[in-house]
Amino acid sequence: MDTTAVHREIDLLRAVIDNLAGGVIVADTDGRFLLFNSAAEKILGVGAPALDPAKWTETYGCYLPDAVTPCPPDQLPLARVLKGEEIVDDRLYIRNPRQANGVWLSVDGKPFKENRGAIWGGMVVLHDISENIQSEQSLHSTSSTLSALIDSHEAAILVENEKRLVVQVNQAFCDLFDIPISPAEYLGTDCTTSAEQVKNLFADPRGFVDGIEELLRNRSTVMNEKLHLADGRMMERDFIPVFIDKEYRGQVWQYRDVTRREQVRQRFRVYERLCTALEQTADSVVITDRKGIIEYVNPAFETITGYGRDEVLGKTPQILKSGKHDAEFYLTLWSEVLAGRPFKGTIVNKKKSGDLYWSQQTITPVKNTEGNITHFISVMKDITELLKQKEQEASLRVAREVQQRFYRARVSAPGFDVAGAAVTADETGGDYFDFITLPNGALCIAIGDVSGHGVGAALVMAETRAYLRSFAASCEDIAELLGRVNRALAADLLSDRFVTLLLCCLDPGAGTLTYASAGHEPGYVLNESGEILTVMKATGPPLGLSGGTTYRPGSQSRLAPGHMLLLVTDGITDAVSPDEALYGEARAIEYVRAHRQQPSSAIVNGLCGAIEVFVGDRSLQDDIAAVVIKAM
């Protein structure tokens, strides 16, 4: 045998072994230690004195796996290896003065043979598995389970010399790369050729080979490099260059199949995201076991119900029972979920305070891998405010329909084309126009504006209309009519509410027009060319401010054929465009003048439409109304 080559190989192995965490002991057939690395001394607690193999058990404190019976010297792993036996994961217990607490070892070993098969020595590798055994006995959390799962995977190890020839390889490496020969037969293999042979196992074959070549060029340690296999598995690779006296002597490759670990980590990431979602969702979430015992509630449950988490864990959802559902309802609910079908419905629940709330609830059965129901997940959305909002919206729609009917009253005035139109800023509004036939046969034209808009303004508008129509049945003087309505409203309205109202009295036979105005926007009489003949200014303050106010009539006008009466609310004149321009009286009059040949209904509807176009994206900020009367 070439002893120089042997010593050279031992030197390489010694350097490699010094980089490993496991204890390594090499001895010749006489039991003389040729290599005893520092890890082995640390694990055993005793170094490498020259000993008769028969003294090994006593010196190192070697016991069988029962941790009580001393291991016979001839049954020690190294003694068996020197006899030619290969050992895999042989368990040994060490206890001596330096290791008084005891150490559990997993021992792998193999004999060294000459080319002719004669044994000249052997090697054992010691792994301290004390922590693993203790962890297996005291595992108490998912995190520990995951760590134990990762630790249980043994790395595939390949040692190459500087010529890229295999000098050491384990079975895990052969298994991982589907190498059909034993580790012993694989020794001496050219790894350049081998890499080409196994590259197709990887998702990127060329990248696998190029990556090896780059690592060999750089000769820098790289740990935990991720590699993807063609079959979907994931692998981690460590590259450790070996230098002896600053001379490059080869490298160690370690490969680990981390597919399972990454899957577990991914599941934990999904679990964490789900937990975050449950904790942050605005909907109430309750998880119970099959018997309905609460095991989890999220913060939204505490906020909605008023119950703290500690108050409900271990109890059933019956604490929320409102008494608004009969036994048949709950029988139907349980029959659905116990049959494995989700239940969906609206349930009235009771808060800790005793207040009731409406919940849109989904109860979903959770099954295990055998298909058996183990838990129920209940997601409850508090829809109390939503139901109230829908109820209010329905009421507003009814109110709007009623209000719109006010504007559809038919009017007949021989010789005159009469029309009005209104658009509200909200569902309902406070702008008002009306046509009332007085006892003497004259036509009373009313246009008004309640301060503000919305539901409150609409209610005041309806009240004003009712008073006006009631008093008009017995009063032909429009100034007196304003006074009566004012006295009635002053007794009803709050201090921040008032009504502007302009009344015109048209005598169709005579063609005369008189008016009285309680603080309203001016009205206009236009001639056949659209020029202003009369401006109807206010003849008194708005209604509702003071019950003692007296109103006087304004001047009388005559509506000859082609003349027009224009009445508007301030929602038209005060409309503002996106560039802050004011619509104003002049634009309103100009619009009527330009469209004076059209019917009155077309003019008022067109004017309201022009306002909506003018304000654009700003939308209406106030209600709008207009009345046009044309003398034919």
TILO-416831 format. One line per field, with one value per residue (C-alpha): x, y, z; residue in three letters. Coordinates in nm, 2 decimals, m for minus. Example, Ala and Ser with C-alpha at 12.3 -4.5 7.8 and 13.67 -1.06 7.14 Angstrom:
// residues 2
u: 1.23|1.37;
v: m0.45|m0.11;
w: 0.78|0.71;
aa: ala|ser;
//
This chain:
// residues 632
u: 0.00|0.12|0.16|0.23|m0.11|m0.28|m0.13|m0.22|m0.58|m0.58|m0.46|m0.74|m1.00|m0.86|m0.91|m1.25|m1.35|m1.23|m1.50|m1.78|m1.99|m1.98|m1.71|m1.48|m1.24|m1.01|m0.81|m0.59|m0.66|m0.45|m0.68|m0.43|m0.61|m0.50|m0.75|m0.95|m1.11|m1.20|m1.57|m1.52|m1.33|m1.60|m1.88|m1.70|m1.55|m1.22|m0.94|m0.74|m0.49|m0.31|m0.53|m0.59|m0.92|m1.03|m1.02|m1.24|m1.56|m1.42|m1.23|m1.51|m1.81|m1.98|m2.33|m2.58|m2.90|m3.06|m2.81|m2.74|m2.55|m2.19|m2.12|m1.88|m1.56|m1.59|m1.94|m1.83|m1.90|m1.53|m1.43|m1.70|m1.59|m1.23|m1.36|m1.51|m1.87|m2.04|m2.25|m2.54|m2.71|m2.59|m2.71|m2.46|m2.49|m2.18|m2.15|m1.82|m1.69|m1.66|m2.01|m2.18|m2.53|m2.48|m2.47|m2.67|m2.48|m2.58|m2.27|m2.20|m1.89|m1.71|m1.39|m1.10|m0.98|m0.68|m0.72|m0.70|m0.97|m0.76|m0.88|m0.62|m0.84|m1.18|m1.37|m1.67|m1.87|m2.03|m2.35|m2.47|m2.84|m2.92|m3.12|m3.32|m3.41|m3.51|m3.71|m3.89|m3.99|m4.10|m4.23|m4.51|m4.56|m4.60|m4.28|m4.09|m4.26|m4.14|m3.79|m3.78|m3.91|m3.63|m3.36|m3.47|m3.35|m3.00|m2.78|m2.64|m2.27|m2.01|m1.63|m1.42|m1.04|m0.89|m0.92|m1.29|m1.26|m1.49|m1.30|m1.61|m1.98|m2.28|m2.58|m2.81|m2.62|m2.66|m3.03|m3.09|m2.93|m3.05|m2.70|m2.74|m2.42|m2.31|m2.11|m1.80|m1.83|m1.88|m1.54|m1.30|m1.58|m1.51|m1.76|m1.75|m1.89|m2.13|m2.28|m2.36|m2.52|m2.76|m2.83|m3.17|m3.30|m3.31|m3.57|m3.28|m3.02|m2.78|m2.81|m2.72|m2.40|m2.31|m2.38|m2.13|m1.86|m1.92|m1.88|m1.56|m1.42|m1.50|m1.40|m1.60|m1.84|m2.20|m2.47|m2.84|m2.85|m3.19|m3.22|m3.54|m3.58|m3.77|m4.02|m4.12|m3.90|m3.68|m3.32|m3.07|m2.70|m2.40|m2.06|m1.75|m1.41|m1.13|m0.78|m0.49|m0.20|m0.37|m0.35|m0.68|m0.74|m1.10|m1.46|m1.75|m2.10|m2.40|m2.75|m3.07|m3.42|m3.62|m3.94|m4.13|m3.99|m4.08|m4.43|m4.47|m4.34|m4.58|m4.87|m4.76|m4.74|m5.10|m5.20|m5.05|m5.22|m5.55|m5.50|m5.42|m5.73|m5.95|m5.81|m5.85|m6.18|m6.48|m6.71|m6.75|m6.59|m6.67|m6.51|m6.68|m6.62|m6.88|m7.07|m7.09|m6.84|m6.67|m6.29|m6.21|m6.36|m6.20|m6.18|m6.48|m6.69|m6.59|m6.66|m7.00|m7.14|m6.97|m6.85|m6.47|m6.29|m6.24|m6.62|m6.72|m6.45|m6.58|m6.94|m7.19|m7.33|m7.66|m7.53|m7.63|m7.98|m8.24|m8.56|m8.68|m8.65|m8.86|m8.74|m8.82|m8.57|m8.28|m8.38|m8.36|m8.02|m7.87|m8.01|m7.83|m7.49|m7.48|m7.56|m7.24|m7.42|m7.35|m7.63|m7.70|m7.96|m8.04|m8.05|m8.15|m7.89|m7.85|m7.55|m7.41|m7.59|m7.92|m7.95|m8.07|m7.88|m7.95|m7.67|m7.63|m7.48|m7.30|m7.22|m6.98|m6.90|m6.53|m6.44|m6.12|m5.95|m6.19|m6.49|m6.61|m6.73|m6.49|m6.57|m6.81|m6.70|m6.96|m6.91|m7.16|m7.20|m7.39|m7.65|m7.85|m7.75|m7.78|m8.14|m8.22|m8.06|m8.27|m8.58|m8.50|m8.43|m8.76|m8.93|m8.75|m8.86|m9.22|m9.17|m9.02|m9.31|m9.56|m9.37|m9.35|m9.72|m9.75|m9.57|m9.81|m10.12|m10.32|m10.40|m10.63|m10.61|m10.78|m10.55|m10.23|m9.97|m9.87|m9.59|m9.35|m9.06|m8.84|m8.53|m8.42|m8.06|m8.15|m8.42|m8.66|m8.63|m8.77|m8.84|m9.21|m9.44|m9.81|m10.12|m10.44|m10.78|m10.91|m11.28|m11.32|m11.19|m10.85|m10.53|m10.29|m9.93|m9.70|m9.32|m9.13|m8.81|m8.75|m8.42|m8.19|m8.28|m8.34|m8.60|m8.64|m8.70|m8.94|m9.15|m9.17|m9.25|m9.54|m9.67|m9.65|m9.84|m10.11|m10.15|m10.15|m10.42|m10.63|m10.63|m10.67|m11.01|m11.15|m10.91|m10.88|m10.62|m10.27|m10.11|m10.36|m10.30|m9.92|m10.00|m10.22|m9.95|m9.68|m9.87|m9.92|m9.56|m9.42|m9.59|m9.44|m9.09|m8.77|m8.56|m8.33|m8.61|m8.79|m8.97|m8.95|m9.28|m9.39|m9.76|m9.90|m10.28|m10.37|m10.71|m10.73|m11.03|m10.87|m10.51|m10.40|m10.13|m10.08|m9.83|m9.69|m9.35|m9.23|m8.85|m8.84|m8.62|m8.75|m9.00|m8.99|m9.25|m9.10|m9.24|m9.27|m8.90|m8.79|m8.71|m8.79|m9.11|m9.15|m8.93|m9.13|m8.93|m9.00|m9.28|m9.20|m8.97|m8.96|m9.23|m9.19|m8.96|m9.23|m9.59|m9.69|m9.56|m9.80|m9.74|m9.84|m9.92|m9.68|m9.76|m10.01|m9.90|m10.08|m9.99|m10.06|m10.02|m9.65|m9.57|m9.41|m9.39|m9.07|m9.04|m8.73|m8.58|m8.23|m8.11|m8.10|m7.95|m7.69|m7.58|m7.20|m6.99|m6.67|m6.47|m6.66|m6.87|m7.22|m7.52|m7.71|m8.04|m7.90|m7.83|m8.17|m8.35|m8.13|m8.22|m8.59|m8.55|m8.36|m8.63|m8.94|m9.09|m9.11|m9.40|m9.38|m9.31|m9.02|m8.87|m8.89|m8.76|m8.48|m8.38|m8.35|m8.15|m7.92|m7.85|m7.75|m7.51|m7.37|m7.27|m7.12|m6.94|m7.01|m7.38|m7.66|m7.59|m7.95|m8.29|m8.41|m8.76|m8.90|m9.24|m9.31|m9.65|m9.70|m9.99|m10.12;
v: 0.00|0.35|0.50|0.85|0.85|0.72|0.99|1.25|1.13|1.13|1.49|1.59|1.40|1.55|1.90|1.82|1.66|1.96|2.16|1.92|1.95|1.58|1.40|1.19|0.92|0.72|0.43|0.15|m0.22|m0.21|0.05|0.34|0.66|0.82|1.11|1.23|1.57|1.84|1.77|1.41|1.52|1.78|1.52|1.24|1.47|1.27|1.31|1.05|0.89|0.58|0.30|m0.07|m0.10|m0.32|0.00|0.22|0.14|0.22|0.53|0.70|0.56|0.38|0.23|0.05|0.24|0.15|0.40|0.15|m0.15|m0.09|m0.16|m0.46|m0.34|m0.57|m0.43|m0.07|0.09|0.15|m0.21|m0.35|m0.12|m0.24|m0.59|m0.49|m0.40|m0.09|0.09|0.33|0.52|0.30|0.44|0.48|0.65|0.82|0.91|1.00|1.26|1.52|1.43|1.38|1.46|1.20|1.23|1.03|0.95|0.84|0.66|0.59|0.40|0.22|0.02|0.13|m0.13|m0.17|m0.24|m0.61|m0.59|m0.61|m0.38|m0.13|0.09|0.24|0.56|0.64|0.97|1.08|1.29|1.43|1.37|1.44|1.75|1.57|1.29|1.55|1.75|1.43|1.37|1.73|1.86|2.11|2.35|2.37|2.56|2.28|2.03|2.22|2.25|1.87|1.80|2.01|1.86|1.51|1.55|1.43|1.62|1.46|1.51|1.49|1.56|1.63|1.69|1.97|1.76|1.72|1.35|1.20|1.12|1.08|1.05|0.92|0.72|1.02|1.18|0.87|0.85|1.21|1.21|0.86|0.72|0.35|0.24|0.24|0.52|0.30|0.24|0.61|0.70|0.84|0.95|1.26|1.51|1.72|1.43|1.34|1.69|1.66|1.32|1.45|1.80|1.70|1.63|2.01|2.26|2.46|2.20|2.44|2.68|2.39|2.32|2.69|2.75|2.47|2.62|2.97|2.84|2.66|2.97|3.20|2.94|3.12|2.96|2.98|2.84|2.76|2.82|2.73|2.49|2.37|2.02|1.93|1.72|2.03|1.96|2.22|2.17|2.37|2.35|2.44|2.49|2.48|2.52|2.33|2.49|2.33|2.57|2.81|2.56|2.47|2.10|2.05|2.12|1.99|1.99|1.95|1.91|1.90|1.83|2.11|2.06|1.96|2.24|2.50|2.35|2.38|2.73|2.82|2.68|2.88|3.19|3.12|3.05|3.38|3.57|3.41|3.49|3.86|3.87|3.73|3.97|4.28|4.21|4.43|4.12|3.92|3.57|3.29|2.94|2.66|2.29|2.04|2.08|2.46|2.55|2.88|2.84|3.17|3.51|3.80|4.17|4.26|4.02|4.20|4.54|4.45|4.24|4.41|4.07|4.03|3.73|3.58|3.61|3.39|3.13|2.79|2.91|2.87|3.13|3.11|3.41|3.61|3.46|3.74|3.54|3.67|3.33|3.02|2.67|2.57|2.83|2.69|2.33|2.42|2.59|2.29|2.04|2.23|2.26|1.91|1.78|1.95|2.24|2.61|2.81|3.16|3.39|3.71|3.66|3.90|3.88|4.05|4.24|4.23|4.56|4.40|4.60|4.39|4.40|4.24|4.01|3.87|3.53|3.25|2.93|2.69|2.34|2.25|1.89|1.68|1.46|1.18|1.40|1.44|1.78|1.91|2.28|2.55|2.89|3.17|3.50|3.77|4.11|4.37|4.51|4.70|5.04|4.91|4.80|5.14|5.32|5.11|5.19|5.56|5.54|5.37|5.65|5.91|5.76|5.77|6.13|6.22|6.06|6.25|6.58|6.52|6.48|6.83|6.95|6.77|6.96|7.06|7.42|7.59|7.96|8.05|8.24|8.15|7.87|7.79|7.55|7.49|7.26|7.17|6.97|6.87|6.85|6.55|6.29|6.56|6.94|7.27|7.45|7.49|7.61|7.58|7.69|7.75|7.87|8.14|8.18|8.46|8.25|8.41|8.20|8.22|8.14|8.05|8.00|7.95|7.84|7.69|7.76|7.46|7.15|6.78|6.61|6.90|7.15|6.92|6.89|7.27|7.30|7.06|7.25|7.58|7.43|7.30|7.64|7.83|7.60|7.61|7.99|8.04|7.88|8.18|8.46|8.64|8.91|8.77|9.02|8.91|8.55|8.59|8.74|8.44|8.19|8.38|8.38|8.01|7.93|8.17|7.96|7.63|7.70|7.70|8.01|7.89|7.82|8.06|8.05|8.29|8.30|8.50|8.50|8.63|8.67|8.63|8.74|8.55|8.75|9.10|8.98|9.16|9.04|9.15|9.01|9.01|8.88|8.76|8.81|8.59|8.63|8.89|8.78|8.93|9.03|9.02|9.16|8.98|9.05|8.92|9.26|9.32|9.52|9.47|9.35|9.20|9.28|9.17|9.35|9.21|8.98|8.60|8.40|8.26|8.52|8.73|8.66|9.03|9.11|9.28|9.23|9.48|9.41|9.51|9.69|9.56|9.44|9.35|9.04|9.12|8.85|8.75|8.87|8.62|8.59|8.43|8.32|8.14|8.03|8.12|7.77|7.89|8.23|8.11|7.80|7.78|7.62|7.41|7.73|7.92|8.13|8.23|8.16|8.47|8.64|8.76|8.41|8.29|8.58|8.53|8.16|8.24|8.52|8.28|8.01|8.23|8.07|7.73|7.62|7.71|7.35|7.33|7.65|7.56|7.21|7.34|7.61|7.34|7.12|7.41|7.47|7.10|7.13|7.45|7.31|7.00|6.76|6.99|6.86|7.07|7.24|7.37|7.29|7.47|7.57|7.79|7.90|8.05|8.19|8.30|8.51|8.37;
w: 0.00|m0.08|0.27|0.13|m0.05|0.27|0.48|0.22|0.23|0.61|0.61|0.38|0.59|0.91|0.77|0.65|0.98|1.17|0.99|1.10|1.41|1.48|1.67|1.46|1.58|1.35|1.49|1.34|1.40|1.72|1.87|1.84|1.77|1.45|1.46|1.75|1.67|1.92|1.88|1.99|2.30|2.38|2.34|2.54|2.80|2.77|2.51|2.33|2.57|2.46|2.59|2.56|2.38|2.67|2.89|2.66|2.84|3.18|3.07|2.87|3.07|2.79|2.85|2.65|2.55|2.88|3.03|3.31|3.17|3.08|2.72|2.67|2.52|2.22|2.15|2.14|1.80|1.72|1.82|1.59|1.31|1.35|1.30|0.96|1.06|0.92|1.18|1.12|1.40|1.68|2.02|2.31|2.64|2.80|3.16|3.33|3.58|3.29|3.16|3.49|3.34|3.07|2.69|2.44|2.12|1.77|1.62|1.25|1.16|0.88|0.84|0.62|0.38|0.16|m0.21|m0.14|0.12|0.44|0.72|0.83|1.05|1.10|1.17|1.39|1.38|1.70|1.72|2.05|2.03|2.40|2.31|2.05|2.29|2.56|2.30|2.19|2.56|2.63|2.30|2.39|2.11|1.73|1.71|1.88|1.66|1.35|1.49|1.56|1.21|1.06|1.28|1.19|0.83|0.78|0.54|0.22|0.24|m0.03|0.02|m0.29|m0.32|m0.52|m0.84|m0.78|m0.70|m0.43|m0.11|0.11|0.06|0.26|0.18|0.21|m0.08|m0.30|m0.22|m0.28|m0.63|m0.73|m0.75|m0.81|m0.64|m0.27|m0.11|m0.11|m0.48|m0.55|m0.40|m0.66|m0.89|m1.10|m0.97|m1.29|m1.48|m1.20|m1.20|m1.57|m1.50|m1.23|m1.36|m1.51|m1.16|m1.12|m1.26|m1.41|m1.52|m1.68|m1.38|m1.14|m1.32|m1.37|m1.00|m0.90|m1.13|m0.98|m0.63|m0.72|m0.88|m0.58|m0.31|m0.05|0.20|0.09|0.32|0.27|m0.10|m0.24|m0.53|m0.70|m0.83|m1.14|m0.94|m0.73|m0.43|m0.27|m0.16|0.04|m0.04|0.17|0.01|0.24|0.08|0.26|0.31|0.48|0.57|0.33|0.05|m0.12|m0.07|m0.18|m0.06|0.13|m0.01|0.21|0.06|0.25|0.12|0.28|0.09|0.40|0.61|0.35|0.32|0.70|0.70|0.42|0.62|0.92|0.70|0.58|0.94|1.06|0.78|0.87|1.24|1.15|0.93|1.21|1.46|1.24|1.06|1.16|1.16|1.48|1.46|1.71|1.69|1.90|1.93|1.81|2.14|2.09|2.36|2.26|2.21|2.03|1.97|1.79|1.91|1.69|1.90|2.21|2.06|1.92|2.21|2.51|2.64|2.71|2.57|2.92|2.99|2.70|2.66|2.78|2.74|2.46|2.22|2.42|2.62|2.31|2.29|2.26|2.30|1.96|1.79|1.87|1.93|1.57|1.44|1.64|1.55|1.19|1.25|1.42|1.18|0.90|1.05|1.20|0.85|0.74|0.56|0.63|0.79|0.67|0.82|1.01|1.39|1.66|1.94|2.28|2.40|2.75|2.81|2.72|2.39|2.09|1.76|1.42|1.29|0.95|1.05|0.87|1.06|0.88|1.00|1.00|0.92|0.99|0.73|0.81|0.73|1.09|1.22|1.49|1.51|1.40|1.27|1.31|1.13|1.24|1.08|1.28|1.04|1.29|1.15|0.80|0.86|1.02|0.72|0.48|0.68|0.67|0.30|0.25|0.45|0.25|m0.08|0.04|0.15|m0.18|m0.37|m0.16|m0.21|m0.59|m0.59|m0.46|m0.77|m1.01|m0.92|m1.24|m1.30|m1.54|m1.63|m1.96|m2.18|m1.98|m2.00|m1.64|m1.53|m1.24|m1.17|m0.87|m0.80|m0.45|m0.33|m0.11|m0.12|0.00|0.00|0.12|m0.20|m0.28|m0.56|m0.58|m0.78|m0.57|m0.70|m0.47|m0.38|m0.63|m0.91|m0.93|m0.94|m0.65|m0.76|m0.47|m0.46|m0.14|0.01|0.36|0.52|0.49|0.30|0.36|0.58|0.82|0.55|0.37|0.69|0.72|0.35|0.39|0.70|0.51|0.21|0.44|0.62|0.29|0.13|0.44|0.48|0.10|0.11|0.30|0.21|m0.12|m0.01|m0.07|0.18|0.45|0.34|0.41|0.75|0.85|0.74|0.92|1.25|1.23|1.15|1.41|1.68|1.54|1.40|1.60|1.60|1.33|1.08|0.85|0.52|0.23|0.02|m0.28|m0.36|m0.69|m0.77|m1.14|m1.26|m1.59|m1.71|m1.66|m1.72|m1.40|m1.16|m0.80|m0.55|m0.19|m0.09|0.25|0.20|m0.12|m0.43|m0.67|m0.94|m1.29|m1.55|m1.90|m2.22|m2.55|m2.63|m2.29|m2.15|m1.78|m1.72|m1.34|m1.06|m0.77|m0.46|m0.10|0.08|0.42|0.61|0.59|0.75|1.10|1.25|1.43|1.46|1.47|1.12|0.87|0.50|0.23|m0.13|m0.41|m0.74|m0.99|m1.34|m1.65|m1.85|m2.21|m2.48|m2.51|m2.16|m1.91|m1.53|m1.39|m1.03|m0.89|m0.56|m0.44|m0.53|m0.89|m0.84|m0.59|m0.78|m0.81|m1.09|m1.03|m1.10|m0.83|m1.08|m0.96|m1.18|m1.07|m1.18|m1.51|m1.64|m1.53|m1.71|m2.02|m2.03|m2.02|m2.28|m2.51|m2.48|m2.46|m2.77|m2.60|m2.37|m2.01|m1.90|m2.14|m2.01|m1.63|m1.69|m1.91|m1.66|m1.38|m1.62|m1.71|m1.33|m1.29|m1.59|m1.45|m1.11|m1.27|m1.03|m0.74|m0.75|m0.61|m0.28|m0.24|m0.37|m0.68|m0.81|m1.08|m1.21|m1.56|m1.67|m2.04|m2.15|m2.48;
aa: met|asp|thr|thr|ala|val|his|arg|glu|ile|asp|leu|leu|arg|ala|val|ile|asp|asn|leu|ala|gly|gly|val|ile|val|ala|asp|thr|asp|gly|arg|phe|leu|leu|phe|asn|ser|ala|ala|glu|lys|ile|leu|gly|val|gly|ala|pro|ala|leu|asp|pro|ala|lys|trp|thr|glu|thr|tyr|gly|cys|tyr|leu|pro|asp|ala|val|thr|pro|cys|pro|pro|asp|gln|leu|pro|leu|ala|arg|val|leu|lys|gly|glu|glu|ile|val|asp|asp|arg|leu|tyr|ile|arg|asn|pro|arg|gln|ala|asn|gly|val|trp|leu|ser|val|asp|gly|lys|pro|phe|lys|glu|asn|arg|gly|ala|ile|trp|gly|gly|met|val|val|leu|his|asp|ile|ser|glu|asn|ile|gln|ser|glu|gln|ser|leu|his|ser|thr|ser|ser|thr|leu|ser|ala|leu|ile|asp|ser|his|glu|ala|ala|ile|leu|val|glu|asn|glu|lys|arg|leu|val|val|gln|val|asn|gln|ala|phe|cys|asp|leu|phe|asp|ile|pro|ile|ser|pro|ala|glu|tyr|leu|gly|thr|asp|cys|thr|thr|ser|ala|glu|gln|val|lys|asn|leu|phe|ala|asp|pro|arg|gly|phe|val|asp|gly|ile|glu|glu|leu|leu|arg|asn|arg|ser|thr|val|met|asn|glu|lys|leu|his|leu|ala|asp|gly|arg|met|met|glu|arg|asp|phe|ile|pro|val|phe|ile|asp|lys|glu|tyr|arg|gly|gln|val|trp|gln|tyr|arg|asp|val|thr|arg|arg|glu|gln|val|arg|gln|arg|phe|arg|val|tyr|glu|arg|leu|cys|thr|ala|leu|glu|gln|thr|ala|asp|ser|val|val|ile|thr|asp|arg|lys|gly|ile|ile|glu|tyr|val|asn|pro|ala|phe|glu|thr|ile|thr|gly|tyr|gly|arg|asp|glu|val|leu|gly|lys|thr|pro|gln|ile|leu|lys|ser|gly|lys|his|asp|ala|glu|phe|tyr|leu|thr|leu|trp|ser|glu|val|leu|ala|gly|arg|pro|phe|lys|gly|thr|ile|val|asn|lys|lys|lys|ser|gly|asp|leu|tyr|trp|ser|gln|gln|thr|ile|thr|pro|val|lys|asn|thr|glu|gly|asn|ile|thr|his|phe|ile|ser|val|met|lys|asp|ile|thr|glu|leu|leu|lys|gln|lys|glu|gln|glu|ala|ser|leu|arg|val|ala|arg|glu|val|gln|gln|arg|phe|tyr|arg|ala|arg|val|ser|ala|pro|gly|phe|asp|val|ala|gly|ala|ala|val|thr|ala|asp|glu|thr|gly|gly|asp|tyr|phe|asp|phe|ile|thr|leu|pro|asn|gly|ala|leu|cys|ile|ala|ile|gly|asp|val|ser|gly|his|gly|val|gly|ala|ala|leu|val|met|ala|glu|thr|arg|ala|tyr|leu|arg|ser|phe|ala|ala|ser|cys|glu|asp|ile|ala|glu|leu|leu|gly|arg|val|asn|arg|ala|leu|ala|ala|asp|leu|leu|ser|asp|arg|phe|val|thr|leu|leu|leu|cys|cys|leu|asp|pro|gly|ala|gly|thr|leu|thr|tyr|ala|ser|ala|gly|his|glu|pro|gly|tyr|val|leu|asn|glu|ser|gly|glu|ile|leu|thr|val|met|lys|ala|thr|gly|pro|pro|leu|gly|leu|ser|gly|gly|thr|thr|tyr|arg|pro|gly|ser|gln|ser|arg|leu|ala|pro|gly|his|met|leu|leu|leu|val|thr|asp|gly|ile|thr|asp|ala|val|ser|pro|asp|glu|ala|leu|tyr|gly|glu|ala|arg|ala|ile|glu|tyr|val|arg|ala|his|arg|gln|gln|pro|ser|ser|ala|ile|val|asn|gly|leu|cys|gly|ala|ile|glu|val|phe|val|gly|asp|arg|ser|leu|gln|asp|asp|ile|ala|ala|val|val|ile|lys|ala|met;
//
